[in-house]
């Protein structure tokens, strides 16, 4: 068995990374983290938007249900108001006649962002339940 000294074994071989290699690797990792943080922020904003859209949809359905129960057959025209239980959200309603005299078209929009006012819009047809159905 031949024994060599430690100094002769290290000649011409690299045991680790140089400082330049470490700095280049850290720079690449830093750029990757900046990109990932940007994606994370975008993901959080999309989740918040989806939550607002879900809430607006539920508020629109709640409003239509209340309209059916309280007004039963709304008058033709436009109206607008804020939701009492949802600050920052308000509704716009447009009621139109249809070809059928006992049916009206109701368009409800829930708005929470003035830049995107048509984000949540529901069109609903409501029948006049105040009249008894004609039996043939």
The 8 nearest C-alpha neighbors of each residue, nearest first, counted from 0:
[[1, 2, 3, 4, 8, 5, 7, 6],
 [2, 0, 3, 4, 8, 7, 5, 6],
 [3, 1, 0, 4, 5, 8, 7, 6],
 [4, 2, 5, 1, 7, 8, 6, 0],
 [3, 5, 6, 7, 2, 8, 9, 1],
 [4, 6, 8, 7, 3, 9, 10, 2],
 [7, 5, 9, 4, 8, 10, 3, 11],
 [6, 8, 9, 5, 10, 4, 3, 11],
 [9, 7, 5, 6, 10, 4, 3, 12],
 [10, 8, 6, 7, 12, 11, 5, 13],
 [9, 11, 7, 8, 12, 6, 13, 5],
 [10, 12, 9, 13, 8, 7, 14, 6],
 [13, 11, 9, 10, 14, 8, 15, 7],
 [14, 12, 15, 11, 9, 16, 10, 17],
 [13, 15, 12, 16, 9, 17, 11, 10],
 [16, 14, 13, 17, 12, 18, 20, 21],
 [17, 15, 20, 21, 18, 14, 13, 19],
 [16, 18, 20, 19, 21, 15, 22, 13],
 [17, 19, 21, 20, 22, 16, 23, 15],
 [18, 20, 22, 17, 21, 23, 16, 24],
 [21, 19, 23, 17, 18, 22, 16, 24],
 [20, 22, 24, 18, 19, 23, 25, 17],
 [23, 21, 25, 19, 24, 20, 26, 18],
 [22, 24, 26, 20, 25, 21, 19, 27],
 [23, 25, 21, 27, 22, 26, 20, 28],
 [26, 24, 28, 22, 27, 23, 29, 21],
 [25, 27, 29, 23, 24, 28, 22, 30],
 [28, 26, 24, 30, 29, 25, 31, 23],
 [27, 29, 31, 25, 26, 30, 32, 24],
 [30, 28, 26, 32, 31, 27, 25, 33],
 [31, 29, 33, 27, 32, 28, 26, 34],
 [30, 32, 28, 34, 29, 33, 35, 27],
 [33, 31, 35, 29, 34, 30, 36, 28],
 [34, 32, 30, 36, 35, 31, 37, 29],
 [35, 33, 37, 31, 32, 36, 30, 38],
 [34, 36, 32, 38, 37, 33, 39, 31],
 [37, 35, 39, 33, 38, 34, 32, 40],
 [38, 36, 34, 40, 35, 39, 41, 33],
 [39, 37, 35, 41, 36, 40, 42, 34],
 [38, 40, 36, 42, 37, 41, 35, 43],
 [41, 39, 43, 37, 42, 38, 36, 44],
 [42, 40, 38, 44, 39, 43, 45, 37],
 [41, 43, 39, 45, 40, 44, 38, 46],
 [42, 44, 46, 40, 41, 45, 39, 47],
 [43, 45, 47, 41, 46, 42, 48, 40],
 [46, 44, 48, 42, 47, 43, 49, 41],
 [45, 47, 49, 43, 44, 48, 50, 42],
 [46, 48, 44, 50, 45, 49, 51, 43],
 [49, 47, 45, 51, 50, 46, 52, 44],
 [48, 50, 52, 46, 51, 47, 53, 45],
 [49, 51, 47, 53, 48, 52, 54, 46],
 [52, 50, 54, 48, 49, 53, 55, 47],
 [51, 53, 49, 55, 54, 50, 56, 48],
 [54, 52, 50, 56, 55, 51, 49, 57],
 [53, 55, 51, 57, 52, 56, 50, 58],
 [56, 54, 58, 52, 53, 57, 109, 51],
 [55, 57, 59, 53, 58, 54, 52, 119],
 [56, 58, 54, 60, 59, 55, 61, 53],
 [59, 57, 61, 55, 56, 60, 62, 54],
 [60, 58, 62, 56, 61, 57, 55, 63],
 [59, 61, 63, 57, 62, 58, 64, 56],
 [62, 60, 58, 64, 59, 63, 57, 65],
 [61, 63, 59, 65, 60, 64, 66, 58],
 [64, 62, 66, 60, 65, 61, 67, 59],
 [65, 63, 61, 67, 66, 62, 60, 68],
 [66, 64, 62, 68, 67, 63, 69, 61],
 [65, 67, 63, 70, 69, 64, 68, 62],
 [68, 66, 71, 64, 65, 69, 70, 63],
 [67, 69, 65, 66, 71, 70, 64, 63],
 [68, 70, 66, 71, 67, 65, 64, 72],
 [71, 69, 66, 72, 73, 67, 68, 65],
 [70, 72, 67, 68, 69, 66, 73, 128],
 [71, 73, 127, 70, 74, 126, 125, 67],
 [74, 72, 70, 71, 75, 94, 66, 103],
 [75, 73, 76, 72, 94, 95, 70, 103],
 [74, 76, 94, 95, 73, 96, 77, 93],
 [77, 75, 94, 93, 74, 95, 78, 92],
 [76, 78, 93, 92, 94, 79, 75, 91],
 [79, 77, 92, 91, 93, 76, 80, 90],
 [78, 80, 91, 90, 92, 77, 81, 89],
 [81, 79, 90, 89, 82, 91, 78, 92],
 [82, 80, 89, 90, 88, 83, 79, 86],
 [81, 83, 85, 89, 84, 88, 86, 80],
 [82, 84, 85, 81, 86, 88, 89, 80],
 [83, 85, 82, 86, 81, 88, 58, 87],
 [86, 84, 82, 83, 88, 87, 81, 89],
 [87, 85, 88, 84, 82, 83, 81, 89],
 [86, 88, 111, 85, 89, 81, 82, 110],
 [89, 87, 111, 86, 110, 85, 82, 81],
 [90, 88, 81, 82, 110, 80, 109, 111],
 [89, 91, 109, 108, 79, 80, 81, 110],
 [92, 90, 79, 108, 107, 78, 109, 80],
 [91, 93, 107, 78, 77, 106, 79, 94],
 [92, 94, 77, 106, 76, 105, 95, 107],
 [93, 95, 105, 75, 76, 104, 77, 106],
 [96, 94, 104, 75, 103, 97, 105, 93],
 [95, 97, 103, 104, 75, 98, 102, 94],
 [98, 96, 99, 103, 102, 104, 95, 100],
 [97, 99, 100, 96, 102, 103, 101, 104],
 [98, 100, 97, 102, 101, 96, 103, 126],
 [101, 99, 102, 98, 97, 96, 103, 127],
 [100, 102, 127, 99, 126, 103, 97, 125],
 [103, 101, 126, 99, 125, 100, 97, 127],
 [104, 102, 96, 125, 97, 124, 95, 105],
 [103, 105, 124, 95, 94, 123, 96, 97],
 [106, 104, 94, 123, 122, 93, 124, 103],
 [105, 107, 122, 93, 92, 121, 123, 94],
 [108, 106, 92, 121, 120, 91, 122, 105],
 [107, 109, 120, 91, 90, 119, 110, 121],
 [108, 110, 90, 119, 89, 55, 59, 120],
 [111, 109, 116, 89, 88, 112, 90, 108],
 [110, 112, 88, 87, 113, 89, 109, 116],
 [111, 113, 114, 115, 110, 116, 88, 118],
 [112, 114, 116, 115, 111, 110, 117, 118],
 [115, 113, 112, 116, 111, 117, 110, 118],
 [114, 116, 113, 112, 117, 118, 110, 111],
 [117, 115, 113, 110, 118, 114, 112, 111],
 [118, 116, 119, 115, 120, 108, 110, 109],
 [117, 119, 116, 115, 120, 52, 110, 109],
 [120, 118, 109, 117, 108, 56, 55, 52],
 [119, 121, 108, 107, 117, 118, 109, 122],
 [120, 122, 107, 106, 123, 108, 119, 59],
 [123, 121, 106, 105, 107, 120, 124, 104],
 [122, 124, 105, 104, 106, 121, 125, 107],
 [125, 123, 104, 103, 105, 102, 126, 122],
 [124, 126, 103, 102, 123, 104, 127, 72],
 [127, 125, 102, 101, 128, 103, 124, 72],
 [126, 128, 101, 72, 129, 102, 130, 125],
 [127, 129, 130, 126, 71, 131, 72, 132],
 [128, 130, 127, 131, 71, 72, 126, 132],
 [131, 129, 128, 132, 127, 101, 133, 126],
 [130, 132, 133, 129, 128, 134, 127, 101],
 [133, 131, 134, 130, 128, 129, 135, 127],
 [134, 132, 131, 135, 130, 101, 128, 129],
 [133, 135, 132, 131, 130, 128, 101, 129],
 [134, 133, 132, 131, 130, 101, 99, 128]]
